[in-house]
Amino acid sequence: MIDMVETGKRLAKFRRNANMTQMEVAEKLGISFQAVSYWERGKTMPDITNLVEIANLYDVSLDDILNIKHHSK
């Protein structure tokens, strides 16, 4: 299960690492800065389209954002 609060913390960390403000992210994604704030506080989750755009924007994988660990067989 995906922990929205932890995902939000990772989103905030990736945004800061990209030296971007919430407003800059919102402008690039064509959304409100409030949406970015809600994501980073774990109140809501980005939809799949936004997740892909965020991953590209921050140059990280969806696995990194969602903290998905792959187990080898």
Secondary structure as GFF3:
##gff-version 3
##sequence-region A 1 73
A	DSSP	alpha_helix	4	17	.	.	.	ID=ss1
A	DSSP	alpha_helix	22	29	.	.	.	ID=ss2
A	DSSP	alpha_helix	33	40	.	.	.	ID=ss3
A	DSSP	alpha_helix	48	58	.	.	.	ID=ss4
A	DSSP	alpha_helix	62	66	.	.	.	ID=ss5
###
